[in-house]
Amino acid sequence: MVKEKNILGHTAPYPSKIPSMIIEYLNKNDTVLDPFLGSGTTCVVANSFGVNSIGIELNENYYTLCKNIIKESTNEQLNLFNF
């Protein structure tokens, strides 16, 4: 496992090409679920394709990180729930 954080602030973010390979085939009204949101890559990619997304992140540090990354990638209001 990678111990050091990269430029995104996460220890193991994956490249946007991975979720892009699936999301590009979805319809604009579809919704993607990422139960391990991490740095928010899946939601950022979904947004770039006009697809809705739901992300779940339990780690508070990663939650804050991905919230900021996703905010920067969209002009829309984020619907955030914190349990």
Secondary structure, 3 states (H helix, E strand, C coil): CCCCCCCCCCCCCCCCHHHHHHHCCCCCCCEEEECCCCCCHHHHHHHHCCCEEEECCCCHHHHHHHHHHHHHCCCCCCCCCCC
